Amino acid sequence: MNKLLIIAKRDYIESVKTKAFLFGLIVAPILFGSGFIGIMVMEKKPDLTERRIALVDRTGEAAATVIEAVQEKNERDLNDKDTGRQTMPRYKFEIVAPDTANPDAQRLALSRRVSSKDLYAFAEIGSKALHPDATGEKNPENGISWYSNETGVNGGRSWIANPMNDGIRRARMTQAGVDPARFSDLLGNVDIRTMNLVSQDEKTGQTHPAEKRTQAAMAVPLVLVMMLFMIVMITAAPMLNSIAEDKLQRVHEMLLASATPFDLIGGKVLAALGRSLTSSILYIAGALVVLNALAMFGLAHLELIPWFLIYLIAEITMLSAIAAALGSACGSPQDAQSLGMLLFIPVIIPMMMMAPIMEAPNGGLAVAMSFFPPFTPMMMMLRQAMPGGVPEWEPWVGLVGMIAGVTVISWAASRIFRVGILLQGKPPSVGELMKWAVRG
Amino acid sequence: MHAISLQGVTKTFGDLTAVDDLSLTVPEGAIHGFIGPNGSGKTTTMRMIVGIFHPDSGSVKVFGEEMRGIRTGLIGYLPEERGLYRKMNVRTLLEFHGELRGGHNVPQQVAHWLDRLSLSAFADAKIETLSKGMTQKVQFIAAVVPKPRLVILDEPFSGLDPVSAESIREGILEMRRKGTTVVLSTHDMATAESLCDSILMIFKGRKVLDGTLEQIQDQYGNDTIRLSTQGGTEFLTRLPGVENLRDLGQFQEVRLARGADPQEMLRALIALVPVKSFSIAKPSLHDIFVRIAGNE
């Protein structure tokens, strides 16, 4: 058997037998899934404690309409329309006369009440909020200041902003002499439905009407990218430590007498691919079973599975080669820990960029990032799985770039590995690593 | 054909010249010993023979074939830095090494060597559970399955108890009987003298001795006297013709200056103290080693 395959076979069998691999296989989806479960639990068990808000109205005309608008919306949203169960807290207002002589002292006193939880927050309607001047946002008197110590993304401010503005508009209309009975007609919102695009079957010419985009459809790209990330973390991540440990235990010199450095690094990369494909087959099969059980098989996007596997292979090859190079440069277990950060840049940055990319999946940043080979697997996967997808040529161009990137990275990594694996003592600097990669 | 042929081989690491214009040949079917102080270039030379390092200049041929970038199943290698996959069991690990060198009948050969080195009972044990000596014997087996034509052993006896060392020694002799060429490095001069058919000494990257023990000793002549007396040792250096004294406890080794007469020295000795033993000998390998490495 080819030496590379013999090394791959040993590495694969020995690593899938380890408790760490089996543990990671089971625990990783639980850990990642617990985030989603947490959100669902939070949605089902919201904080329903009544929120008292002090309102300081420096216009002298807006408080009543602001409170009216907020409480109207509060009544509409308070209970779930299907179950009748309360899903959000009730808002209560306390109008506080503005202290014109010493506004800062008043703000301090109200802040103390918020800190002592007597109030949830206090809002100050600026004196020019009904008719802002040209200074705009720079002048706090042109708007409403919201004082609270809430930190949650879904805190009261994001919910209350719309009805407060609504209240300001009502005050303006009152000034303009509009009949209050017409307020809801004039200011009422209409539902904006998010739709997918209309498509046409190229063979039959049949037009497929657009479908309403559901939240579940938006979860598909998230789940796919998370799965990619998860598999990378449980298969490529341990490789750096494993190579560093083998180096410290001096196992490579004997192997290098029988196999070339390329056989050795190639075998290890192949074993990592084997581990990742094992994990992905299990996860994909599990996901399909779950979707089927939930009668949501339509979300499966079976056409994306080959791309998922291609991106997985590219990502694992690239990261395993880098891990082998970095592992060979380690002089101690501590080195492996610190170099681990470098290894995960190609997956950490795309993870951090997911939110803005999902906001504008075909924007300049998204397209540029998905053509940068180290980021292509996760970025292109994310964009392909988004409703609307990407132009057909993009994944193929990304694939060509990825093959080129993986080839260059693997070649440089094998040169670093060849030099580093027998060196002992002080770890090399980044400059020395580059020199090894270029000169071998 | 020579098992190994090095011609004008030089290897440098930065400013350090580890091996300097080294040429040597090792005939097939012999045991060849590499000796030399630490850092003299023995391990670097071995790594070049195996193909782990490439020489900066010169050529390294094994069985007539240039070794650049080639990994052949013909060579077994036991590095000085011992290391095995600790989580694997003994048999699986040895079969892995055998397969990697493209061997046939690997399981049978593994079983033979495990039996030969009294390790059969530990065939299914994990490496991490073995003692240091047993681990070293396992690594020796990993180097010699499947039947290589050439075995390179870097310090095969270091750290071994006498029983384990003896079983390795017997294993080496068995391989030679079957026609395998063995190259080993050692700091134990007695081992080199008794086990090796020919000896090479490398000092500061250069070859300083090469030949059979007899050929090497002949270069120095019969300039060594081994003696023991009943009167201490301090006066020995004052005897005529004595250049150097080495006190070995139970007896002393005296080196005579070039042209000095041993008979004259014996007469002077008898006049001073009762002599228990007195023999004229060629210098030991140890003495030769110290003369060179001690810069004498």
Contacts between the chains, C-beta under 8 A, distances in Angstrom:
chain1	res1	chain2	res2	distance
A	1	B	99	6.8
A	3	B	71	7.2
A	3	B	100	5.9
A	6	B	96	7.1
A	6	B	99	5.2
A	6	B	100	5.4
A	7	B	100	7.3
A	10	B	96	5.2
A	14	B	85	7.1
A	14	B	87	6.6
A	14	B	88	6.5
A	18	B	87	7.7
A	246	B	83	7.7
A	246	B	85	7.4
A	249	B	83	4.7
A	249	B	84	7.8
A	249	B	86	6.5
A	250	B	79	7.5
A	250	B	81	4.1
A	250	B	82	6.4
A	250	B	83	3.1
A	251	B	83	4.1
A	251	B	84	6.0
A	251	B	85	5.8
A	252	B	83	7.5
A	253	B	47	8.0
A	253	B	52	6.9
A	253	B	77	8.0
A	253	B	79	4.1
A	253	B	81	5.8
A	253	B	83	7.1
A	254	B	77	6.4
A	254	B	78	7.4
A	254	B	79	5.6
A	254	B	83	7.0
A	254	B	84	7.7
A	254	B	97	7.4
A	254	B	139	7.2
A	254	B	142	6.6
A	254	B	143	7.2
A	255	B	100	7.2
A	256	B	50	7.9
A	256	B	52	4.9
A	257	B	50	4.4
A	257	B	51	7.1
A	257	B	52	6.3
A	257	B	71	7.3
A	257	B	75	6.6
A	257	B	76	7.9
A	257	B	77	3.6
A	257	B	79	7.5
A	257	B	152	7.8
A	258	B	71	5.7
A	258	B	73	7.5
A	258	B	77	7.7
A	258	B	97	7.0
A	258	B	100	4.4
A	258	B	101	5.0
A	259	B	71	5.6
A	259	B	100	6.0
A	260	B	69	6.8
A	260	B	71	5.6
A	263	B	71	7.5
A	422	B	52	7.2
